[in-house]
Structures are given as C-alpha cells and as structure tokens.
Amino acid sequence: MSSATPQRTIARSAARCVGMLALAMATWANAEVATVRIDASREGPAINPKVLSGFNFGNWMAVADHRDALAKVPASALRFPGGNIGDEQDMDEASLDTFKSLLSLIKGERELLVQTRVFQGRPDRPAGNTPEDAALAVRMARARGLNVKIWEIGNEPDLFSAVRGDASWTAKRYCDVFRAQAAAIRREDPKALIAGPAVSGDQRNAPMFAERFVELCGDVVDVLTWHIYPTEGDGSEEAALSTVSEIDRSIAHYTSLWKDRSRNPLGYQRSIQFGVTEYGLSWRTDRPRFLSDQTGAMWGAESALRMSRQGVSLAHYFAYQGTGFHGLLDAAGVPRPTYYGFGMLGELAGHFVEAKSSDSMLWAHATKKGSQLQLVLLNTRTHTQQIRIDSPAALKLKDARYFDAAIAEDEKPLQAITEQAGRTISLPARSMAIIHLELAP
C-alpha cells in the first residue's frame, strides 16, 4: 500500500498534465487559425494586366533561348530599355531592330513604354538626347511597326547630380528638357503619352526632386512615374517584407501631391495616370538576397497586387529575365521564385472583390469573373498557417496550389493544397497560394 499510493498519485498527475497539454494545444491551434472573409458582392477595380504583368525589358535578354518558359508568364506591358541603359546609349535603328525581333518571340500583345535619352554622356562623345533625337525615335519606332503608346523622358534624373557627378542637373533643368522632348514627340505623334520623371527608389532626395518637377511641369506630364527599391538586400526578412507598405505610402503621396493646388499650380486640375516604372525589393543587381529568393518573390507579387487595387495605371517589375540577380529567370533560364509568383498573378481575371484577413501577416486578395473566384494568399509567417475561408455566399473549392522556396529550388510545379474540414486549408511557412473557388448558383 505504501508504495502503490505514490504511483497512483504520479499517474494521476501525469494524466492531468497530458490533459492540460492537450487542452493548451487545442486552444493554441484554434487561436492560430486565421480567417479570410470573401464578400463577392463588394466589387472593386478591374484587374489591370499592365500592372500585374508589367516588366522592364532589354536587348540583352535571352528570349530566344527561354521562349517556352517565358510564355508561361506572358508580359502585358514592357518598358524598354530597362534600367539606365536608355541614358547610357543612344536610341538607334539597330537597337529598335533587335527589340522588334525579340518582341516577336514573346507571347501575346503588350503595351510598350520606351525611354528617350536625357543624360548627356561623355564630353568627347555627344549624346543623342536632343528634342530632334526624341522625335527621330518616334519615327524609327513607327517605321518598324512598334506601337509605342508611352514615351518616358529619361531615367532617374535625380541621380544625374549625385551619382553621375553633374551638379547642373536640377529638377528645373530636367523639366526644361522634358518640355522640349515632349513637344517634339507630340509633333510626331499627337496621341503619345509623355511620362516622367522616373525618380529613383533608394535616394532620400528623390521625392523632393519629383515634387519640384510637378510644380514646374504639371501642365505637360501625362503619366507621373517613380521607382521603388526599399532595401539594399540587407536586414531581416521580416523587416524587408514590412516595406511593402512603401507601395501604399508612395501612391498616397503622389496622388495627394498631384491634387494639391499649392504644389501643382499648373496641373492640379488635369486628369493623369500614375506609374511605377521600376520596382523590386532591392536595387542591388549584384546581390541575390531579396531578389532571387522567396522573400523577394512574395514582396514583388504583393506589391503588384496593391498597385493594381489602388489604381496605378502601369507598373514594370525589374526585370523580365537575366539581369544579374534581377529577373524571373536567371541568365541560364533557371526559374526564380518571382517566376512562380508572377505566374500566379497571370491567372487572375475580372474584378477585385473584398477579401479581409484576420491576420496582418497573412496577405489576401480575391478576384471574381462571373461565378469564378480566385483567392491569392501569402503567408509571411515562419510557420505553417491554418486558414479558414469564410463567405456570406456558398463557395465550392475547385483547386488550390502553392509554392515555397523549396518548390522553386527544386523547379517543381505548383503543389496541391488539400481542403480540410470546414473550408480550412493549411498553408506552409513563407508560401504563396492561389485558390480557385466557385459561387454556388
């Protein structure tokens, strides 16, 4: 008896501990279930392919070698030439011939934006950056059957002073060049849209340069453009992902700036478009972190979705293919996580509808076309997330697929997600999913 009593006491204590642990685990599991509520009756803006599938493009891209792979992520808008090449080289017949040849290898129709040259180049080598050169570019493009709807005057002129060492390049000087080139382009093509100033995304004075440009040139610009590069490929992944708020902040800033009579005295009553003609989580082409990884892919896809929802007219991710560690495919054609992410965005159709997530670290977007719904989920947490899909209307889950860093690394196709009880799914850590649903009749 004396030895049995302690044993029973230990057994009962152990049982209580197991029960308490089970209850704690159940409580934790329930607390960890995030809810995404879709209201298909609350319709928002139409899907804009020029934002969700817009890319920077250059003649160095090996389109012929990777034609089939790129066809799975077709471009709806291209900016040419990508990056600062347009201010390093003149626009000539050979460049446009090559561009046209490469375009014939890219699937589908797309809107074209072409840069003119603004920076003067080397003193011993005069640059083709005059208004006459801009007009010539329009004529050369037309002669080749290139339907260029938008001409962007230069690239990142705020850097001409700091990076290229010419202090004479103020916003005032750039505005003067902008006006002259815009007038020359419009004489050749009265329907052309003129974009700028395409300020850089990583310099502190870029917004001030853009604000001064708006003050001086608000009466002549048709598409106000800027770039977004919030990191140099350093810092924590959590901090990097949180910079997606820069998308919201910059759109709010520039739309407010445009409507402000005191800051835009010449153009505040004009209706224009807004565009982000370069964006990426990092500007460091020589550094793979946040460009070639899962973090960069999730940030890029979420950025495109936010821009489309908030009414940006065009956006060009940097870059389509093989530009250092930028690009959906590397120089050898190996797909990066961004290839998977932008491939998912290409499946979206119709209009955005309301999709609210109960978890700030679970990003959710839904679109609707007819009775078909598409739900995009991005789990930014470092652990698997249980997600319950809720809706006032009856929904049927038709298909659910996802990718994470391991899937991209192994070059596997998107993997299936199985539905659990009560329209709940399990989404792996740091992954992105697309879920196809159908509204019940």
C-alpha positions in Angstrom: 0.0 0.0 0.0 2.7 2.5 1.0 4.4 2.0 -2.4 1.2 1.9 -4.6 -0.2 5.2 -3.4 2.6 7.4 -4.7 2.5 5.5 -8.0 -1.3 6.3 -8.4 -0.6 9.9 -7.4 2.1 10.2 -10.1 -0.1 8.5 -12.7 -3.0 10.9 -11.9 -0.6 13.9 -12.0 0.8 12.7 -15.3 -2.7 12.3 -16.7 -3.7 15.8 -15.6 -0.5 17.2 -17.3 -1.3 15.3 -20.5 -4.9 16.6 -20.4 -3.8 20.2 -19.8 -1.2 19.9 -22.6 -3.9 18.6 -25.0 -6.2 21.5 -24.0 -3.4 24.0 -24.4 -2.5 22.6 -27.8 -6.2 22.7 -28.9 -6.6 26.2 -27.6 -3.3 27.3 -29.4 -4.4 25.6 -32.6 -7.8 27.4 -32.6 -6.1 30.7 -31.8 -3.7 30.2 -34.8 -6.5 29.7 -37.3 -6.7 32.8 -39.4 -9.9 33.7 -41.2 -10.1 35.2 -44.7 -13.6 36.5 -45.4 -14.5 37.0 -49.0 -17.5 39.1 -50.0 -18.0 38.7 -53.7 -20.8 41.3 -53.7 -18.4 44.1 -52.8 -16.7 44.6 -56.2 -13.6 46.8 -56.6 -11.5 47.8 -59.6 -10.8 45.7 -62.6 -7.7 43.6 -62.8 -5.0 45.6 -64.6 -2.7 43.2 -66.5 -0.4 46.2 -67.3 0.4 46.3 -63.6 0.3 42.6 -62.6 2.3 41.5 -65.7 4.5 44.5 -66.5 8.3 44.2 -66.7 11.4 46.0 -67.6 13.0 44.6 -70.8 16.3 44.9 -72.6 18.0 43.6 -75.7 20.4 41.6 -73.6 17.7 39.2 -72.5 18.0 35.6 -73.9 14.3 35.5 -75.1 15.0 33.0 -77.9 16.7 30.5 -75.5 13.9 30.7 -73.0 10.9 31.3 -75.1 8.8 28.4 -73.8 9.4 29.3 -70.1 8.6 33.0 -70.6 5.4 32.1 -72.5 4.1 30.7 -69.2 4.4 34.2 -67.7 3.5 36.5 -70.6 4.1 40.2 -70.3 1.2 42.6 -70.8 3.5 45.7 -70.6 7.1 46.2 -71.3 9.4 49.2 -70.5 12.4 49.5 -72.9 15.2 49.7 -72.4 15.1 48.6 -68.8 17.1 50.5 -66.2 19.6 53.2 -67.0 20.6 51.8 -70.4 18.5 54.4 -72.1 20.7 57.1 -70.6 23.9 55.2 -71.4 23.2 54.5 -75.1 21.5 56.3 -78.0 18.2 55.0 -79.4 19.2 53.9 -82.9 17.9 51.7 -85.7 20.0 48.7 -84.6 18.5 48.8 -81.1 15.0 49.1 -82.3 15.5 46.3 -84.9 16.7 44.0 -82.2 13.9 45.0 -79.9 11.3 44.3 -82.6 12.9 40.9 -83.3 12.8 39.9 -79.6 9.2 41.1 -79.3 8.2 38.6 -82.0 9.3 35.8 -79.7 7.2 37.0 -76.7 3.7 35.6 -76.3 0.7 37.9 -76.6 0.1 41.6 -77.0 1.6 44.1 -74.7 1.7 47.9 -74.1 5.1 49.4 -74.9 6.8 52.2 -73.0 10.1 53.4 -74.4 12.6 55.7 -72.8 14.3 58.7 -74.5 17.8 59.7 -73.7 18.3 62.7 -71.4 21.8 62.4 -69.8 24.5 64.0 -71.9 27.1 61.2 -71.8 30.8 61.8 -72.1 32.2 65.2 -73.2 34.0 63.6 -76.1 31.0 61.6 -77.3 27.9 63.8 -77.9 24.7 62.0 -76.8 21.5 61.6 -78.9 19.5 63.5 -76.2 18.0 66.5 -78.1 14.4 67.0 -78.9 15.2 66.1 -82.5 16.6 62.8 -81.3 13.4 62.1 -79.4 11.3 62.9 -82.5 13.6 60.6 -84.5 13.0 57.8 -82.1 9.2 58.1 -82.6 9.7 58.0 -86.4 12.0 55.0 -86.2 9.6 53.1 -83.9 6.7 53.8 -86.2 8.6 52.7 -89.3 9.1 49.3 -87.6 5.5 48.9 -86.7 6.2 49.3 -83.0 3.1 50.7 -81.3 4.7 52.8 -78.6 1.9 54.4 -76.6 4.1 56.0 -73.8 7.4 57.8 -74.0 9.3 58.2 -70.8 11.7 61.1 -70.7 14.9 59.8 -69.3 15.6 57.6 -66.2 16.2 58.6 -62.6 17.3 62.2 -63.3 17.6 62.8 -59.6 20.8 60.7 -59.8 22.4 62.7 -62.5 23.8 65.1 -59.9 24.7 62.7 -57.1 25.8 59.6 -59.0 26.9 60.9 -62.4 28.6 63.9 -60.9 26.9 66.8 -62.7 25.5 69.2 -60.3 23.8 71.2 -63.0 21.1 68.6 -63.3 18.4 70.1 -61.1 14.7 69.5 -61.4 14.4 72.8 -63.2 16.9 71.7 -65.9 15.2 68.3 -66.2 11.8 70.0 -66.6 13.2 72.2 -69.4 14.4 69.1 -71.2 11.2 67.3 -70.5 9.1 70.1 -72.1 11.3 70.2 -75.2 11.3 66.5 -75.8 7.6 66.2 -75.0 6.8 68.8 -77.6 8.9 67.1 -80.2 7.3 63.7 -79.6 3.8 65.1 -79.7 4.5 66.8 -83.1 5.3 63.3 -84.4 2.5 61.5 -82.5 -0.2 63.7 -81.0 -1.7 60.7 -79.2 1.5 59.8 -77.4 1.5 59.9 -73.6 4.6 61.5 -72.0 5.9 60.0 -68.7 8.3 61.1 -66.1 10.3 61.9 -64.0 11.0 58.2 -63.1 12.9 59.2 -60.0 15.0 56.6 -58.2 13.7 54.4 -55.5 16.5 54.4 -53.0 17.7 58.0 -52.7 16.3 60.3 -50.0 16.0 63.3 -52.2 14.0 61.6 -55.0 10.6 62.6 -53.7 11.8 66.2 -53.4 13.0 66.1 -57.0 9.7 64.7 -58.1 7.8 67.4 -56.1 9.8 70.2 -57.8 9.2 68.6 -61.2 5.4 68.5 -60.6 5.5 72.2 -59.5 7.3 73.1 -62.8 5.9 70.6 -65.3 2.5 69.7 -64.0 0.9 71.0 -67.2 2.8 68.8 -69.6 3.3 65.3 -68.0 0.7 62.6 -68.8 2.0 59.8 -66.6 3.7 60.6 -63.3 6.3 57.9 -62.7 8.6 56.9 -59.9 10.6 53.8 -58.8 10.5 51.7 -55.6 13.5 49.9 -54.1 13.2 49.8 -50.3 16.3 47.8 -49.5 19.9 47.1 -50.5 19.4 43.3 -50.0 20.3 43.5 -46.3 18.4 43.4 -43.0 16.0 40.8 -41.7 13.4 39.1 -43.9 10.6 40.4 -41.6 11.8 44.0 -41.9 12.1 43.6 -45.7 8.6 42.2 -46.1 7.2 45.0 -44.0 8.5 47.6 -46.5 5.6 46.6 -48.8 3.8 49.5 -47.0 6.0 51.7 -49.1 3.7 50.9 -52.0 0.7 52.3 -50.2 2.6 55.3 -48.9 4.1 56.3 -52.2 0.8 56.0 -54.1 -0.9 58.2 -51.4 1.9 60.7 -51.5 1.9 61.2 -55.3 -1.8 61.2 -55.8 -2.1 63.8 -52.9 0.7 65.8 -54.4 -1.0 65.9 -57.8 -4.2 67.3 -56.4 -2.6 70.0 -54.3 -3.0 73.3 -56.0 -0.2 74.9 -54.0 2.3 72.2 -55.0 1.0 71.6 -58.5 -0.2 75.0 -59.7 0.0 74.2 -63.4 -1.7 70.8 -63.4 -3.8 70.1 -60.3 -7.0 70.1 -62.4 -5.7 67.7 -65.0 -6.5 64.0 -65.0 -3.3 62.0 -65.4 -2.1 58.4 -64.9 0.4 57.2 -62.3 3.1 54.6 -62.9 5.9 52.7 -61.1 8.3 52.0 -63.9 10.8 50.1 -61.8 10.3 48.2 -58.6 11.9 45.4 -56.6 12.6 44.6 -53.0 16.3 45.5 -53.6 18.2 47.6 -56.2 21.4 45.7 -55.7 21.7 43.8 -59.0 24.9 42.1 -57.8 23.3 40.7 -54.6 20.8 37.8 -54.7 19.2 38.4 -51.3 15.7 39.7 -51.7 15.8 39.4 -55.5 16.4 35.7 -56.2 14.7 34.4 -53.1 11.3 33.7 -51.7 11.2 36.9 -49.8 11.7 39.0 -52.9 9.0 37.0 -54.8 6.4 37.5 -52.1 7.1 41.2 -51.8 7.0 41.6 -55.6 3.7 39.8 -56.0 2.1 41.7 -53.1 3.4 45.0 -54.4 1.8 44.3 -57.8 -1.5 43.4 -56.3 -1.6 46.5 -54.1 -0.7 48.8 -57.1 -3.4 47.2 -59.2 -6.0 47.6 -56.5 -5.1 51.2 -55.7 -5.4 52.4 -59.3 -1.8 52.6 -60.6 -2.1 52.5 -64.4 1.1 50.8 -65.2 4.0 49.1 -63.3 7.1 47.4 -64.5 8.9 44.9 -62.3 12.7 44.9 -62.7 13.2 42.7 -64.7 11.7 40.2 -67.1 14.8 37.9 -67.5 18.5 37.6 -66.9 19.7 40.9 -65.4 22.2 39.9 -62.8 20.2 38.7 -59.8 17.2 40.5 -61.1 14.8 38.7 -63.4 12.1 36.0 -63.3 14.6 33.6 -65.0 18.3 33.8 -64.5 20.8 34.0 -67.4 20.7 30.3 -67.8 16.9 30.1 -67.8 16.5 28.7 -64.3 13.2 29.9 -62.7 13.4 32.0 -59.6 10.6 32.3 -57.0 9.5 35.5 -58.8 8.7 33.4 -61.8 6.2 31.4 -59.8 4.7 34.5 -58.1 4.1 36.5 -61.3 2.9 33.3 -62.9 0.1 33.1 -60.3 -0.9 36.7 -60.9 -1.4 35.9 -64.6 -4.2 33.6 -63.6 -6.3 36.4 -62.1 -9.3 37.8 -64.1 -12.3 40.1 -63.7 -12.5 42.5 -60.8 -11.1 42.6 -57.3 -13.6 41.8 -54.6 -13.4 42.3 -50.9 -11.1 39.8 -49.1 -10.2 40.6 -45.4 -7.7 38.6 -43.4 -7.8 38.4 -39.7 -4.0 38.2 -39.5 -1.9 41.1 -40.6 0.9 38.7 -41.6 -1.4 36.8 -44.0 -2.0 38.9 -47.1 -5.1 38.1 -49.0 -6.6 39.3 -52.4 -9.6 38.0 -54.2 -10.9 38.5 -57.8 -14.1 37.5 -59.5 -15.1 36.8 -63.1 -18.7 35.5 -63.4 -19.2 32.8 -60.9 -15.5 32.1 -60.6 -13.4 33.4 -57.8 -9.6 33.4 -57.4 -8.1 33.9 -54.0 -4.4 34.7 -53.6 -2.9 34.1 -50.1 0.6 35.0 -49.0 1.7 33.5 -45.6 4.6 35.7 -44.4 5.0 33.8 -41.2 7.8 31.4 -40.5 5.4 28.6 -39.6 2.5 26.8 -41.2 -0.7 28.7 -41.0 -4.2 27.2 -40.7 -6.6 29.3 -42.7 -10.4 29.2 -42.8 -12.1 30.7 -45.8 -15.4 32.4 -44.9 -18.0 34.0 -47.1 -21.6 35.1 -46.9 -22.2 33.2 -50.1 -21.8 29.4 -50.6 -18.4 28.6 -52.1 -17.0 25.4 -53.6 -13.3 24.9 -53.6 -12.2 23.7 -57.0 -8.4 23.9 -56.9 -5.7 25.1 -54.5 -2.0 25.3 -55.3 1.1 26.9 -53.7 4.8 27.3 -53.9 7.5 28.0 -51.4 11.3 28.3 -51.5 11.9 24.5 -51.7 9.5 24.0 -54.6 11.2 26.8 -56.5 14.6 25.5 -55.7 13.7 22.0 -57.0 12.0 23.6 -60.0 8.8 21.6 -59.3 5.3 22.7 -60.4 2.9 24.3 -58.0 1.9 21.8 -55.4 -1.7 21.0 -54.4 -3.3 22.0 -51.1 -6.0 19.7 -49.8 -9.1 21.2 -48.2 -9.7 20.3 -44.6 -12.9 20.3 -42.6 -14.9 23.5 -42.6 -13.2 25.1 -45.6 -9.9 25.2 -43.8 -6.6 24.9 -45.5 -3.0 24.6 -44.3 -0.6 26.9 -45.9 3.2 26.3 -45.4 5.5 28.9 -44.0 6.6 31.7 -46.3 4.5 30.5 -49.2 2.1 31.9 -51.7 -1.1 30.2 -52.9 -3.8 30.6 -55.5 -7.2 29.1 -54.7 -9.9 28.8 -57.3 -13.5 28.8 -55.9 -16.9 28.8 -57.5 -20.0 30.6 -56.3 -22.9 28.3 -55.8 -25.9 29.0 -58.1 
